[in-house]
């Protein structure tokens, strides 16, 4: 089953603020989510958030992405650096 990934405009703005190499690495990890957004694997460190219902977290280096899965769509809601916390 393939999922469609949608980025919130704030997430796009966050990605645009990164260096070229970091941006490329983040986009590649976000693309991998379309294959299987539930299972952690190489290049996709995924964890279900305990405090926020239905939210998952993708870790890419020092960057974090929070997303929700609705049917066949993946909605990337938030992006932030590790230091900012949840």
C-alpha positions in Angstrom: 0.0 0.0 0.0 1.4 3.4 -1.0 0.7 6.6 0.9 0.6 10.1 -0.4 2.7 12.6 1.6 1.4 16.1 2.1 3.5 18.8 3.7 2.1 21.7 5.8 3.2 25.1 4.5 5.2 25.7 7.7 7.1 22.4 7.1 8.0 23.5 3.6 9.2 26.8 5.0 11.3 25.0 7.6 12.8 22.7 5.0 13.7 25.7 2.8 15.6 27.2 5.7 18.0 24.2 5.9 21.3 23.8 4.1 21.1 22.0 0.7 22.5 18.7 2.2 20.2 18.7 5.2 17.2 19.5 3.0 18.0 16.7 0.6 18.4 14.2 3.5 15.1 15.2 5.0 13.2 15.0 1.7 14.6 11.5 1.0 13.4 10.3 4.5 10.0 11.9 3.9 9.7 10.1 0.6 10.5 6.8 2.3 7.5 7.3 4.6 5.2 6.8 1.6 6.2 3.1 1.5 5.5 2.3 5.1 4.8 5.0 7.7 4.5 2.7 10.7 7.7 0.5 10.7 11.1 1.9 11.7 14.0 1.0 9.3 17.2 2.3 8.0 16.8 5.9 7.0 13.4 6.1 8.8 13.5 6.3 12.6 9.7 6.3 13.4 8.1 6.3 16.8 4.4 6.5 17.8 3.9 9.5 20.1 2.4 8.5 23.4 1.1 11.9 24.5 -0.5 12.9 21.2 -3.1 10.6 19.8 -2.6 9.3 16.3 0.7 11.2 15.9 4.0 9.7 14.7 7.5 11.1 14.8 10.1 10.8 12.2 13.7 11.5 13.2 16.2 12.7 10.7 19.5 13.6 12.4 18.6 16.6 14.6 15.3 17.3 12.8 11.9 16.0 13.9 8.8 15.7 11.9 5.3 15.0 13.4 2.7 13.4 11.2 -0.7 12.0 11.1 -2.0 9.1 8.9 -5.5 9.5 7.5 -6.6 6.7 5.2 -4.0 6.7 2.4 -2.7 10.2 3.2 0.3 11.2 5.4 0.0 14.7 6.7 3.3 16.2 7.9 2.1 18.7 10.5 5.2 19.9 12.3 8.9 20.2 11.7 11.5 21.3 14.3 15.0 20.8 15.6 15.6 18.4 18.4 16.5 21.2 20.8 13.0 22.7 20.7 11.4 19.6 22.1 7.9 18.4 21.6 
